[in-house]
Amino acid sequence: MQPANSSTERTPLLPRPQWAAPSRLCVSHFLSAWNSRLFEFGSVLFLTAIYPGTLMPVSVYALVRAAAAIALSPALGLWIDGADRLVVVVELTEGDNLARQNLNAQIRRIDLICKLLSPFVIASIDEVSTVVAIWTTMAMTVLSVFAEYICIEQVTSELSLATASSLK
């Protein structure tokens, strides 16, 4: 006869609702950060391949992008500040400061990995073929939108269910 809590009966460290939503949030963030960094670096590579003798198009692109960021940042900041975006992390971690710190650390690690690896990956692909790199960037962006949406939708519905059940 085996003890009640034997090695054949494994209990998860965290019940599914406590780890599933943060994992989906991290997957969504990874896809978003990866594609953002991939496009940022790839766009410069692509423009230099299209206009090989000059850096003027790259400079104009960077100037327009910076000007747009300066012009649109105040309005975008007000819009984002109007939303309760931090509530998602607080609800995901259920008021547990250690869990919140761990989730924040995971998200920062994801950012750093994406900043380091995605430019390397797109540059490596571009070294073989710029056309393949362009198509890779487009395909990854288009396909990941669906995965990001599904992850965020599941996190939102999980939080809605948790909030509704806690109000009862």
DSSP file (Angstrom, degrees, kcal/mol; ACC not computed):
  #  RESIDUE AA STRUCTURE BP1 BP2  ACC     N-H-->O    O-->H-N    N-H-->O    O-->H-N    TCO  KAPPA ALPHA  PHI   PSI    X-CA   Y-CA   Z-CA
    1    1 A M              0   0    0      0, 0.0     0, 0.0     0, 0.0     0, 0.0   0.000 360.0 360.0 360.0 134.6    0.0    0.0    0.0
    2    2 A Q        -     0   0    0      1,-0.1     4,-0.1     2,-0.1     0, 0.0  -0.674 360.0 -99.9 -97.6 151.0    1.3    3.4   -1.0
    3    3 A P    >   -     0   0    0      0, 0.0     3,-0.8     0, 0.0    -1,-0.1  -0.243  37.7-107.2 -63.0 159.0    1.0    6.6    1.1
    4    4 A A  T 3  S+     0   0    0      1,-0.3     2,-0.6     2,-0.0    -2,-0.1   0.854 117.7  43.9 -58.3 -38.1   -1.8    9.0    0.1
    5    5 A N  T 3  S+     0   0    0      3,-0.0    -1,-0.3     2,-0.0     6,-0.1  -0.473  85.9 156.8-107.5  61.2    0.7   11.5   -1.4
    6    6 A S    X   -     0   0    0     -3,-0.8     3,-0.9    -2,-0.6    -4,-0.0  -0.199  59.4 -99.5 -80.9 174.5    3.0    9.1   -3.3
    7    7 A S  T 3  S+     0   0    0      1,-0.2    -1,-0.1     3,-0.1     3,-0.1   0.692 120.0  63.8 -69.3 -17.7    5.2    9.9   -6.2
    8    8 A T  T 3  S+     0   0    0      1,-0.2     2,-0.8     2,-0.0    -1,-0.2   0.790  97.6  60.1 -76.4 -26.0    2.6    8.5   -8.6
    9    9 A E  S <  S-     0   0    0     -3,-0.9     2,-0.5     2,-0.0    -1,-0.2  -0.860  76.0-172.7-102.9 101.5    0.1   11.2   -7.6
   10   10 A R        -     0   0    0     -2,-0.8    -3,-0.1    -3,-0.1    -4,-0.0  -0.813  10.0-157.2 -97.9 130.1    1.6   14.5   -8.4
   11   11 A T        -     0   0    0     -2,-0.5    -2,-0.0    -6,-0.1    -6,-0.0  -0.881  27.6-112.3-100.8 136.4    0.0   17.7   -7.3
   12   12 A P        -     0   0    0      0, 0.0    -1,-0.0     0, 0.0     4,-0.0  -0.300  16.7-126.1 -65.7 150.9    0.9   20.8   -9.3
   13   13 A L  S    S+     0   0    0      1,-0.2    -2,-0.0     2,-0.0     0, 0.0   0.908  99.2  20.6 -62.3 -40.6    2.8   23.4   -7.6
   14   14 A L  S    S-     0   0    0      2,-0.0    -1,-0.2     3,-0.0     5,-0.1  -0.985  91.9-110.3-127.3 140.1    0.2   26.0   -8.6
   15   15 A P    >>  -     0   0    0      0, 0.0     3,-1.6     0, 0.0     4,-0.9  -0.318  42.8-100.5 -62.5 154.9   -3.4   25.2   -9.5
   16   16 A R  H >> S+     0   0    0      1,-0.3     4,-2.7     2,-0.2     3,-0.9   0.844 118.5  56.3 -49.6 -47.5   -4.1   25.9  -13.2
   17   17 A P  H 3> S+     0   0    0      0, 0.0     4,-0.6     0, 0.0    -1,-0.3   0.796 104.9  55.1 -60.4 -25.3   -5.8   29.3  -12.9
   18   18 A Q  H <4 S+     0   0    0     -3,-1.6    -2,-0.2     1,-0.1    76,-0.0   0.773 121.7  23.5 -81.3 -24.5   -2.7   30.7  -11.0
   19   19 A W  H <X S+     0   0    0     -4,-0.9     4,-1.7    -3,-0.9     5,-0.2   0.665 109.9  68.8-112.8 -19.7   -0.1   29.8  -13.7
   20   20 A A  H  X S+     0   0    0     -4,-2.7     4,-2.3    -5,-0.2     5,-0.2   0.939 100.7  46.6 -68.0 -47.0   -2.1   29.6  -16.9
   21   21 A A  H  X S+     0   0    0     -4,-0.6     4,-2.4    -5,-0.3     5,-0.2   0.934 113.0  47.5 -65.2 -47.2   -3.0   33.3  -17.3
   22   22 A P  H  > S+     0   0    0      0, 0.0     4,-2.3     0, 0.0    -1,-0.2   0.888 111.8  52.6 -60.9 -35.5    0.5   34.6  -16.5
   23   23 A S  H  X S+     0   0    0     -4,-1.7     4,-2.4     2,-0.2    -2,-0.2   0.924 110.4  46.6 -64.1 -43.8    2.0   32.1  -19.0
   24   24 A R  H  X S+     0   0    0     -4,-2.3     4,-2.6     2,-0.2    -1,-0.2   0.880 110.8  52.9 -65.5 -37.4   -0.4   33.3  -21.7
   25   25 A L  H  X S+     0   0    0     -4,-2.4     4,-2.5     2,-0.2    -1,-0.2   0.914 110.3  48.1 -63.3 -41.8    0.4   36.9  -20.9
   26   26 A C  H  X S+     0   0    0     -4,-2.3     4,-2.7     2,-0.2    -2,-0.2   0.891 110.8  50.7 -66.1 -40.4    4.2   36.1  -21.2
   27   27 A V  H  X S+     0   0    0     -4,-2.4     4,-2.4     2,-0.2     5,-0.2   0.938 112.2  47.1 -62.2 -46.5    3.6   34.3  -24.6
   28   28 A S  H  X S+     0   0    0     -4,-2.6     4,-2.3     1,-0.2    -2,-0.2   0.918 113.4  48.1 -60.8 -44.2    1.6   37.3  -25.9
   29   29 A H  H  X S+     0   0    0     -4,-2.5     4,-3.0     2,-0.2     5,-0.3   0.899 110.1  52.6 -64.9 -40.2    4.3   39.7  -24.7
   30   30 A F  H  X S+     0   0    0     -4,-2.7     4,-3.1     2,-0.2     5,-0.2   0.947 110.9  46.2 -60.0 -48.7    7.1   37.6  -26.2
   31   31 A L  H  X S+     0   0    0     -4,-2.4     4,-2.2     1,-0.2     5,-0.2   0.909 115.3  46.8 -61.7 -42.3    5.4   37.5  -29.6
   32   32 A S  H  X S+     0   0    0     -4,-2.3     4,-2.0    -5,-0.2    -2,-0.2   0.939 116.5  42.8 -65.0 -47.9    4.7   41.2  -29.5
   33   33 A A  H  X S+     0   0    0     -4,-3.0     4,-2.6     2,-0.2     5,-0.3   0.903 113.6  52.2 -66.5 -41.8    8.2   42.2  -28.4
   34   34 A W  H  X S+     0   0    0     -4,-3.1     4,-2.6    -5,-0.3    -2,-0.2   0.948 112.9  43.6 -59.9 -49.9    9.9   39.8  -30.8
   35   35 A N  H  X S+     0   0    0     -4,-2.2     4,-2.4    -5,-0.2     5,-0.2   0.863 112.8  52.9 -66.8 -35.3    8.0   41.1  -33.8
   36   36 A S  H  X S+     0   0    0     -4,-2.0     4,-2.5    -5,-0.2    -1,-0.2   0.951 114.2  40.9 -63.8 -49.2    8.5   44.7  -32.8
   37   37 A R  H  X S+     0   0    0     -4,-2.6     4,-2.1     2,-0.2     5,-0.3   0.869 113.8  54.5 -67.4 -36.8   12.3   44.3  -32.4
   38   38 A L  H  X S+     0   0    0     -4,-2.6     4,-2.7    -5,-0.3    -2,-0.2   0.932 112.7  42.4 -61.6 -46.4   12.4   42.2  -35.6
   39   39 A F  H  X S+     0   0    0     -4,-2.4     4,-2.9     2,-0.2     5,-0.2   0.905 110.6  56.2 -69.1 -41.1   10.7   44.9  -37.6
   40   40 A E  H  X S+     0   0    0     -4,-2.5     4,-0.8    -5,-0.2    -2,-0.2   0.933 118.8  32.2 -56.3 -47.3   12.7   47.7  -36.1
   41   41 A F  H  X S+     0   0    0     -4,-2.1     4,-1.8     2,-0.2     3,-0.3   0.900 118.8  53.5 -77.9 -41.1   16.0   46.2  -37.1
   42   42 A G  H  X S+     0   0    0     -4,-2.7     4,-3.1    -5,-0.3     5,-0.2   0.868 100.9  59.8 -62.8 -37.9   14.7   44.5  -40.3
   43   43 A S  H  X S+     0   0    0     -4,-2.9     4,-2.3     1,-0.2    -1,-0.2   0.882 106.1  48.2 -61.4 -37.2   13.3   47.8  -41.7
   44   44 A V  H  X S+     0   0    0     -4,-0.8     4,-2.2    -3,-0.3    -1,-0.2   0.922 113.2  47.9 -66.7 -43.9   16.7   49.4  -41.6
   45   45 A L  H  X S+     0   0    0     -4,-1.8     4,-1.6     1,-0.2    -2,-0.2   0.916 112.8  48.7 -61.3 -42.6   18.2   46.3  -43.3
   46   46 A F  H  X S+     0   0    0     -4,-3.1     4,-2.1     1,-0.2    -2,-0.2   0.907 110.8  49.4 -67.1 -42.0   15.5   46.3  -45.9
   47   47 A L  H  X S+     0   0    0     -4,-2.3     4,-2.5    -5,-0.2    -1,-0.2   0.889 110.4  50.4 -65.4 -38.2   15.8   50.0  -46.7
   48   48 A T  H  < S+     0   0    0     -4,-2.2    -1,-0.2     1,-0.2    -2,-0.2   0.813 111.0  50.0 -70.2 -27.3   19.6   49.7  -47.0
   49   49 A A  H  < S+     0   0    0     -4,-1.6    -2,-0.2    -5,-0.2    -1,-0.2   0.860 113.0  45.8 -75.0 -35.6   19.1   46.8  -49.4
   50   50 A I  H  < S+     0   0    0     -4,-2.1    -2,-0.2     1,-0.3    -3,-0.2   0.888 126.1  30.4 -73.1 -39.6   16.6   48.7  -51.5
   51   51 A Y  S >< S+     0   0    0     -4,-2.5     3,-1.0    -5,-0.2    -1,-0.3  -0.729  75.0 169.8-119.1  78.7   18.8   51.9  -51.6
   52   52 A P  T 3   +     0   0    0      0, 0.0    -1,-0.1     0, 0.0    -2,-0.1   0.728  68.5  52.9 -69.4 -24.0   22.3   50.5  -51.4
   53   53 A G  T 3  S+     0   0    0      1,-0.0     2,-0.3     2,-0.0    -5,-0.1   0.523 109.6  39.7 -91.9  -3.4   24.3   53.7  -52.2
   54   54 A T    <   -     0   0    0     -3,-1.0     4,-0.2    -6,-0.1    -3,-0.1  -0.979  51.9-151.9-146.9 153.2   22.8   56.0  -49.6
   55   55 A L  S  > S+     0   0    0     -2,-0.3     4,-2.5     1,-0.1     5,-0.2   0.313  74.0 102.4-102.4   5.7   21.6   56.2  -46.0
   56   56 A M  H  > S+     0   0    0      1,-0.2     4,-2.9     2,-0.2     5,-0.3   0.922  79.4  48.8 -58.3 -48.7   19.1   59.0  -46.8
   57   57 A P  H  > S+     0   0    0      0, 0.0     4,-2.5     0, 0.0    -1,-0.2   0.902 112.8  48.7 -60.0 -38.6   16.0   56.7  -46.9
   58   58 A V  H  > S+     0   0    0      2,-0.2     4,-2.5     1,-0.2    -2,-0.2   0.908 112.9  48.2 -65.2 -41.3   17.0   55.1  -43.5
   59   59 A S  H  X S+     0   0    0     -4,-2.5     4,-2.5     2,-0.2    -1,-0.2   0.912 112.5  47.5 -65.5 -43.5   17.6   58.6  -42.1
   60   60 A V  H  X S+     0   0    0     -4,-2.9     4,-2.9     2,-0.2     5,-0.3   0.920 112.1  51.0 -63.8 -43.3   14.2   59.9  -43.3
   61   61 A Y  H  X S+     0   0    0     -4,-2.5     4,-2.5    -5,-0.3    -2,-0.2   0.934 112.3  45.9 -58.2 -47.5   12.5   56.8  -42.0
   62   62 A A  H  X S+     0   0    0     -4,-2.5     4,-2.4     2,-0.2    -2,-0.2   0.893 113.6  49.7 -64.7 -39.7   14.1   57.3  -38.6
   63   63 A L  H  X S+     0   0    0     -4,-2.5     4,-2.7     2,-0.2    -2,-0.2   0.930 112.7  45.8 -65.2 -46.3   13.3   61.0  -38.5
   64   64 A V  H  X S+     0   0    0     -4,-2.9     4,-2.4     2,-0.2    -2,-0.2   0.904 113.5  50.2 -63.6 -41.5    9.6   60.4  -39.5
   65   65 A R  H  X S+     0   0    0     -4,-2.5     4,-2.0    -5,-0.3    -2,-0.2   0.914 112.9  45.6 -63.4 -43.4    9.3   57.6  -36.9
   66   66 A A  H  X S+     0   0    0     -4,-2.4     4,-2.4     2,-0.2    -2,-0.2   0.901 112.6  51.0 -66.7 -41.1   10.8   59.8  -34.2
   67   67 A A  H  X S+     0   0    0     -4,-2.7     4,-2.7     1,-0.2    -2,-0.2   0.902 110.1  49.8 -63.5 -40.5    8.6   62.8  -35.1
   68   68 A A  H  X S+     0   0    0     -4,-2.4     4,-2.7     2,-0.2     5,-0.3   0.904 110.2  50.6 -63.9 -41.0    5.5   60.6  -35.0
   69   69 A A  H  X S+     0   0    0     -4,-2.0     4,-1.7     2,-0.2    -2,-0.2   0.915 112.9  46.1 -62.9 -42.4    6.6   59.3  -31.6
   70   70 A I  H  < S+     0   0    0     -4,-2.4    -2,-0.2     1,-0.2    -1,-0.2   0.920 117.1  43.8 -65.6 -43.8    7.0   62.8  -30.3
   71   71 A A  H  < S+     0   0    0     -4,-2.7     4,-0.4     1,-0.2    -2,-0.2   0.872 122.3  35.7 -71.1 -37.6    3.7   64.0  -31.8
   72   72 A L  H  X S+     0   0    0     -4,-2.7     4,-2.6    -5,-0.2     5,-0.3   0.630  94.2  85.3 -95.1 -14.6    1.6   61.1  -30.8
   73   73 A S  H  X S+     0   0    0     -4,-1.7     4,-3.0    -5,-0.3     5,-0.2   0.895  87.7  51.1 -58.9 -44.9    3.1   60.2  -27.4
   74   74 A P  H  > S+     0   0    0      0, 0.0     4,-2.2     0, 0.0    -1,-0.2   0.941 114.9  42.3 -60.5 -45.3    1.1   62.7  -25.3
   75   75 A A  H  > S+     0   0    0     -4,-0.4     4,-2.1     2,-0.2    -2,-0.2   0.919 117.0  47.5 -66.7 -42.4   -2.3   61.6  -26.7
   76   76 A L  H  X S+     0   0    0     -4,-2.6     4,-2.7     1,-0.2     5,-0.2   0.902 110.6  52.6 -65.1 -40.6   -1.3   57.9  -26.5
   77   77 A G  H  X S+     0   0    0     -4,-3.0     4,-2.8    -5,-0.3    -1,-0.2   0.903 109.5  48.7 -61.3 -42.6   -0.1   58.3  -23.0
   78   78 A L  H  X S+     0   0    0     -4,-2.2     4,-1.4    -5,-0.2    -1,-0.2   0.908 111.9  49.5 -63.5 -41.2   -3.3   59.9  -21.9
   79   79 A W  H  X S+     0   0    0     -4,-2.1     4,-0.6     2,-0.2    -2,-0.2   0.929 114.2  44.1 -64.0 -45.3   -5.3   57.1  -23.5
   80   80 A I  H >< S+     0   0    0     -4,-2.7     3,-1.2     1,-0.2     5,-0.4   0.905 111.3  53.6 -67.1 -41.6   -3.2   54.4  -21.9
   81   81 A D  H 3< S+     0   0    0     -4,-2.8    -1,-0.2     1,-0.3    -2,-0.2   0.768 101.4  61.4 -65.2 -23.8   -3.3   56.1  -18.5
   82   82 A G  H 3< S+     0   0    0     -4,-1.4    -1,-0.3    -5,-0.2    -2,-0.2   0.727  95.2  76.7 -72.7 -21.1   -7.1   56.2  -18.7
   83   83 A A  S << S-     0   0    0     -3,-1.2     2,-1.0    -4,-0.6     3,-0.3  -0.547  85.7-125.3 -89.2 156.2   -7.2   52.4  -18.8
   84   84 A D    >>  +     0   0    0      1,-0.2     3,-0.8    -2,-0.2     4,-0.5  -0.471  51.3 150.1 -96.6  61.5   -6.7   50.2  -15.8
   85   85 A R  H >>  +     0   0    0     -2,-1.0     3,-0.8    -5,-0.4     4,-0.7   0.802  65.3  58.0 -69.4 -29.6   -3.8   48.2  -17.3
   86   86 A L  H 3> S+     0   0    0     -3,-0.3     4,-2.3     1,-0.2    -1,-0.2   0.727  90.0  73.3 -73.8 -19.4   -2.1   47.5  -14.0
   87   87 A V  H <> S+     0   0    0     -3,-0.8     4,-3.1     1,-0.2     5,-0.3   0.860  89.9  60.6 -60.1 -34.6   -5.2   45.8  -12.6
   88   88 A V  H <X S+     0   0    0     -3,-0.8     4,-2.5    -4,-0.5    -1,-0.2   0.946 108.2  41.5 -59.5 -49.4   -4.5   42.9  -15.0
   89   89 A V  H  X S+     0   0    0     -4,-0.7     4,-2.1     2,-0.2    -1,-0.2   0.906 115.4  50.7 -66.1 -40.6   -1.1   42.1  -13.3
   90   90 A V  H  <>S+     0   0    0     -4,-2.3     5,-1.5     1,-0.2     4,-0.5   0.922 114.1  44.1 -63.4 -43.7   -2.5   42.7   -9.8
   91   91 A E  H  <5S+     0   0    0     -4,-3.1     3,-0.5     1,-0.2    -2,-0.2   0.869 111.2  54.6 -69.7 -35.0   -5.4   40.4  -10.5
   92   92 A L  H  <5S+     0   0    0     -4,-2.5    -1,-0.2    -5,-0.3    -2,-0.2   0.891 114.6  39.7 -63.2 -38.4   -3.2   37.8  -12.1
   93   93 A T  T ><5S-     0   0    0     -4,-2.1     3,-2.3    -5,-0.2    -1,-0.2   0.441 102.8-135.6 -93.0   0.1   -0.9   37.7   -9.1
   94   94 A E  T 3 5 -     0   0    0     -4,-0.5    -3,-0.2    -3,-0.5     3,-0.1   0.831  68.4 -54.1  50.8  41.2   -3.8   37.9   -6.7
   95   95 A G  T 3 <S+     0   0    0     -5,-1.5     2,-0.8     1,-0.2    -1,-0.3   0.552 100.0 140.0  75.6   6.6   -2.2   40.5   -4.5
   96   96 A D    <>  -     0   0    0     -3,-2.3     4,-2.4    -6,-0.2    -1,-0.2  -0.756  38.4-162.6 -87.8 108.4    0.9   38.3   -4.0
   97   97 A N  H  > S+     0   0    0     -2,-0.8     4,-2.5     1,-0.2     5,-0.2   0.871  88.8  51.9 -60.8 -39.1    3.9   40.7   -4.2
   98   98 A L  H  > S+     0   0    0      2,-0.2     4,-2.4     1,-0.2    -1,-0.2   0.919 110.8  47.4 -64.8 -42.6    6.4   37.9   -4.8
   99   99 A A  H  > S+     0   0    0      2,-0.2     4,-2.5     1,-0.2    -2,-0.2   0.896 112.2  50.8 -64.1 -39.2    4.3   36.5   -7.7
  100  100 A R  H  X S+     0   0    0     -4,-2.4     4,-2.4     2,-0.2    -2,-0.2   0.902 110.6  48.9 -64.6 -41.6    4.0   40.1   -9.1
  101  101 A Q  H  X S+     0   0    0     -4,-2.5     4,-2.4     2,-0.2    -2,-0.2   0.898 111.7  49.6 -64.9 -40.2    7.8   40.5   -8.9
  102  102 A N  H  X S+     0   0    0     -4,-2.4     4,-2.4     2,-0.2    -2,-0.2   0.909 111.2  48.3 -65.1 -42.3    8.4   37.2  -10.6
  103  103 A L  H  X S+     0   0    0     -4,-2.5     4,-2.3     2,-0.2    -2,-0.2   0.912 112.1  49.5 -64.3 -42.2    6.0   38.0  -13.4
  104  104 A N  H  X S+     0   0    0     -4,-2.4     4,-2.2     1,-0.2    -2,-0.2   0.907 110.9  49.9 -62.2 -42.1    7.6   41.4  -13.9
  105  105 A A  H  X S+     0   0    0     -4,-2.4     4,-2.4     2,-0.2    -2,-0.2   0.893 109.8  51.2 -63.9 -40.1   11.1   39.8  -14.0
  106  106 A Q  H  X S+     0   0    0     -4,-2.4     4,-2.4     2,-0.2    -2,-0.2   0.919 110.3  48.7 -63.0 -42.9    9.8   37.3  -16.6
  107  107 A I  H  X S+     0   0    0     -4,-2.3     4,-2.2     1,-0.2    -2,-0.2   0.890 111.5  49.3 -65.9 -38.8    8.5   40.1  -18.7
  108  108 A R  H  X S+     0   0    0     -4,-2.2     4,-2.4     2,-0.2    -1,-0.2   0.888 110.0  51.5 -67.0 -38.4   11.8   42.0  -18.5
  109  109 A R  H  X S+     0   0    0     -4,-2.4     4,-2.8     2,-0.2     5,-0.2   0.914 108.5  51.9 -62.0 -42.1   13.7   38.8  -19.4
  110  110 A I  H  X S+     0   0    0     -4,-2.4     4,-2.5     1,-0.2    -2,-0.2   0.929 109.2  50.4 -59.3 -45.5   11.5   38.4  -22.4
  111  111 A D  H  X S+     0   0    0     -4,-2.2     4,-2.4     1,-0.2    -2,-0.2   0.929 112.4  46.4 -58.4 -46.6   12.2   42.0  -23.4
  112  112 A L  H  X S+     0   0    0     -4,-2.4     4,-1.9     2,-0.2     5,-0.2   0.907 112.0  49.8 -65.4 -42.1   16.0   41.6  -23.1
  113  113 A I  H  X S+     0   0    0     -4,-2.8     4,-3.1     1,-0.2     5,-0.4   0.926 112.9  47.3 -61.4 -44.2   16.0   38.3  -25.0
  114  114 A C  H  X S+     0   0    0     -4,-2.5     4,-1.4    -5,-0.2    -2,-0.2   0.888 109.7  53.0 -66.3 -38.7   13.9   39.8  -27.8
  115  115 A K  H  < S+     0   0    0     -4,-2.4    -1,-0.2    -5,-0.2    -2,-0.2   0.853 118.9  36.4 -63.9 -33.6   16.2   42.9  -28.0
  116  116 A L  H  X S+     0   0    0     -4,-1.9     4,-0.7    -5,-0.2    -2,-0.2   0.911 124.7  33.5 -84.9 -45.8   19.3   40.6  -28.3
  117  117 A L  H  X S+     0   0    0     -4,-3.1     4,-2.8    -5,-0.2     5,-0.2   0.862 105.4  61.8 -88.3 -37.4   18.1   37.7  -30.4
  118  118 A S  H  X S+     0   0    0     -4,-1.4     4,-2.5    -5,-0.4     5,-0.3   0.903 105.8  47.7 -64.5 -40.0   15.5   39.1  -32.9
  119  119 A P  H  > S+     0   0    0      0, 0.0     4,-2.3     0, 0.0    -1,-0.2   0.912 113.6  49.8 -62.7 -37.6   18.0   41.5  -34.6
  120  120 A F  H  X S+     0   0    0     -4,-0.7     4,-2.2     2,-0.2    -2,-0.2   0.922 111.9  47.8 -63.4 -43.7   20.5   38.7  -34.8
  121  121 A V  H  X S+     0   0    0     -4,-2.8     4,-2.3     2,-0.2     5,-0.2   0.940 114.5  44.0 -64.5 -47.9   17.9   36.3  -36.3
  122  122 A I  H  X S+     0   0    0     -4,-2.5     4,-2.6     1,-0.2    -1,-0.2   0.870 113.7  51.3 -69.2 -34.0   16.7   38.7  -39.0
  123  123 A A  H  X S+     0   0    0     -4,-2.3     4,-1.8    -5,-0.3    -1,-0.2   0.884 109.7  50.7 -66.8 -37.5   20.2   39.8  -39.9
  124  124 A S  H  X S+     0   0    0     -4,-2.2     4,-1.0     2,-0.2    -2,-0.2   0.910 113.3  44.6 -65.7 -41.8   21.2   36.2  -40.3
  125  125 A I  H >X S+     0   0    0     -4,-2.3     4,-2.6     1,-0.2     3,-0.6   0.907 112.0  53.1 -67.4 -40.8   18.2   35.5  -42.6
  126  126 A D  H 3< S+     0   0    0     -4,-2.6    -2,-0.2     1,-0.2    -1,-0.2   0.824 100.6  61.7 -64.1 -31.5   18.9   38.8  -44.5
  127  127 A E  H 3< S+     0   0    0     -4,-1.8    -1,-0.2     1,-0.2    -2,-0.2   0.868 110.6  40.0 -61.9 -35.6   22.5   37.6  -45.0
  128  128 A V  H << S-     0   0    0     -4,-1.0     2,-0.3    -3,-0.6    -2,-0.2   0.936 139.8 -16.7 -76.8 -50.3   21.1   34.7  -47.0
  129  129 A S     X  -     0   0    0     -4,-2.6     4,-2.0     1,-0.1    -1,-0.3  -0.891  44.6-153.4-161.7 125.0   18.4   36.6  -48.8
  130  130 A T  H  > S+     0   0    0     -2,-0.3     4,-2.5     2,-0.2     5,-0.2   0.880 102.1  55.0 -66.0 -37.6   16.7   39.9  -48.2
  131  131 A V  H  > S+     0   0    0      1,-0.2     4,-2.4     2,-0.2    -1,-0.2   0.918 108.5  47.6 -62.5 -43.5   13.5   38.7  -49.9
  132  132 A V  H  > S+     0   0    0      1,-0.2     4,-2.5     2,-0.2    -1,-0.2   0.893 111.1  52.1 -64.0 -39.2   13.3   35.8  -47.5
  133  133 A A  H  X S+     0   0    0     -4,-2.0     4,-2.5    -8,-0.3    -2,-0.2   0.900 109.8  48.9 -64.4 -40.6   13.9   38.1  -44.6
  134  134 A I  H  X S+     0   0    0     -4,-2.5     4,-2.4     2,-0.2    -2,-0.2   0.944 113.9  45.2 -63.7 -47.6   11.1   40.4  -45.7
  135  135 A W  H  X S+     0   0    0     -4,-2.4     4,-2.9     1,-0.2    -2,-0.2   0.868 112.1  52.8 -65.2 -36.1    8.7   37.5  -46.1
  136  136 A T  H  X S+     0   0    0     -4,-2.5     4,-2.7     2,-0.2     5,-0.3   0.926 109.5  48.7 -63.6 -44.9    9.8   36.0  -42.8
  137  137 A T  H  X S+     0   0    0     -4,-2.5     4,-2.1     2,-0.2    -2,-0.2   0.933 114.6  45.2 -60.5 -46.3    9.1   39.3  -41.0
  138  138 A M  H  X S+     0   0    0     -4,-2.4     4,-2.7     2,-0.2     5,-0.2   0.933 114.3  47.9 -64.0 -46.2    5.7   39.6  -42.7
  139  139 A A  H  X S+     0   0    0     -4,-2.9     4,-2.7     1,-0.2     5,-0.3   0.917 112.5  48.1 -63.0 -44.2    4.7   36.0  -42.0
  140  140 A M  H  X S+     0   0    0     -4,-2.7     4,-2.0    -5,-0.2    -1,-0.2   0.901 113.8  47.8 -64.2 -39.5    5.8   36.1  -38.3
  141  141 A T  H  X S+     0   0    0     -4,-2.1     4,-1.1    -5,-0.3    -2,-0.2   0.942 115.5  43.3 -65.8 -47.7    3.9   39.3  -37.8
  142  142 A V  H  X S+     0   0    0     -4,-2.7     4,-0.7     1,-0.2     3,-0.3   0.930 117.4  44.8 -65.6 -46.4    0.7   38.1  -39.4
  143  143 A L  H >X S+     0   0    0     -4,-2.7     4,-1.1    -5,-0.2     3,-0.5   0.868 110.0  53.9 -69.6 -35.5    0.7   34.7  -37.8
  144  144 A S  H 3X S+     0   0    0     -4,-2.0     4,-3.1    -5,-0.3     5,-0.2   0.748  93.2  71.9 -73.8 -20.8    1.6   35.9  -34.3
  145  145 A V  H 3X S+     0   0    0     -4,-1.1     4,-2.5    -3,-0.3    -1,-0.2   0.919  99.4  47.8 -57.5 -42.4   -1.3   38.4  -34.3
  146  146 A F  H <X S+     0   0    0     -4,-0.7     4,-2.5    -3,-0.5    -1,-0.2   0.921 112.9  46.7 -66.2 -44.1   -3.7   35.4  -34.0
  147  147 A A  H  X S+     0   0    0     -4,-1.1     4,-2.5     2,-0.2    -2,-0.2   0.913 113.2  49.9 -64.8 -41.8   -1.8   33.8  -31.2
  148  148 A E  H  X S+     0   0    0     -4,-3.1     4,-2.7     2,-0.2     5,-0.3   0.934 111.4  48.8 -60.9 -45.8   -1.4   37.1  -29.3
  149  149 A Y  H  X S+     0   0    0     -4,-2.5     4,-2.7    -5,-0.2     5,-0.2   0.923 111.7  48.7 -61.0 -45.0   -5.1   37.7  -29.6
  150  150 A I  H  X S+     0   0    0     -4,-2.5     4,-2.4     2,-0.2    -1,-0.2   0.928 112.8  48.2 -62.3 -45.1   -6.0   34.2  -28.4
  151  151 A C  H  X S+     0   0    0     -4,-2.5     4,-2.3     2,-0.2    -2,-0.2   0.944 114.9  44.0 -61.0 -48.6   -3.7   34.5  -25.4
  152  152 A I  H  X S+     0   0    0     -4,-2.7     4,-2.8     1,-0.2    -1,-0.2   0.890 112.6  52.4 -65.8 -39.0   -5.0   38.0  -24.4
  153  153 A E  H  X S+     0   0    0     -4,-2.7     4,-2.6    -5,-0.3    -1,-0.2   0.908 110.9  47.7 -62.9 -41.0   -8.6   36.9  -24.9
  154  154 A Q  H  X S+     0   0    0     -4,-2.4     4,-2.4    -5,-0.2    -2,-0.2   0.892 112.3  49.0 -67.7 -39.4   -8.1   33.9  -22.7
  155  155 A V  H  X S+     0   0    0     -4,-2.3     4,-2.5     2,-0.2    -2,-0.2   0.938 113.0  48.0 -63.6 -45.5   -6.3   36.0  -20.0
  156  156 A T  H  X S+     0   0    0     -4,-2.8     4,-2.4     1,-0.2    -2,-0.2   0.918 113.8  45.5 -62.7 -44.5   -9.1   38.5  -20.1
  157  157 A S  H  X S+     0   0    0     -4,-2.6     4,-2.4     2,-0.2    -1,-0.2   0.877 112.0  52.4 -69.2 -35.1  -11.9   35.9  -19.9
  158  158 A E  H  X S+     0   0    0     -4,-2.4     4,-2.3     2,-0.2    -2,-0.2   0.918 112.2  45.7 -63.3 -42.5  -10.1   34.1  -17.1
  159  159 A L  H  X S+     0   0    0     -4,-2.5     4,-2.8     2,-0.2     5,-0.2   0.879 110.9  53.2 -68.2 -37.3   -9.8   37.3  -15.1
  160  160 A S  H  X S+     0   0    0     -4,-2.4     4,-2.5     2,-0.2    -2,-0.2   0.914 111.1  46.4 -62.4 -42.6  -13.5   38.2  -15.8
  161  161 A L  H  X S+     0   0    0     -4,-2.4     4,-2.4     2,-0.2    -2,-0.2   0.906 113.6  48.5 -65.9 -41.6  -14.5   34.8  -14.5
  162  162 A A  H  X S+     0   0    0     -4,-2.3     4,-1.7     2,-0.2    -2,-0.2   0.907 113.5  46.9 -65.3 -41.3  -12.3   35.1  -11.4
  163  163 A T  H  X S+     0   0    0     -4,-2.8     4,-1.3     2,-0.2    -2,-0.2   0.911 112.8  49.5 -66.9 -42.1  -13.6   38.6  -10.7
  164  164 A A  H  X S+     0   0    0     -4,-2.5     4,-0.7     1,-0.2    -2,-0.2   0.903 112.1  47.5 -64.5 -40.5  -17.2   37.5  -11.2
  165  165 A S  H  < S+     0   0    0     -4,-2.4     3,-0.3     1,-0.2    -1,-0.2   0.820 109.9  53.1 -72.0 -28.9  -16.8   34.6   -8.8
  166  166 A S  H  < S+     0   0    0     -4,-1.7    -1,-0.2     1,-0.2    -2,-0.2   0.756 105.1  55.5 -76.8 -21.6  -15.1   36.7   -6.2
  167  167 A L  H  <        0   0    0     -4,-1.3    -1,-0.2     1,-0.2    -2,-0.2   0.692 360.0 360.0 -80.6 -18.6  -18.0   39.2   -6.2
  168  168 A K     <        0   0    0     -4,-0.7    -1,-0.2    -3,-0.3    -2,-0.1   0.485 360.0 360.0 -74.1 360.0  -20.6   36.5   -5.5
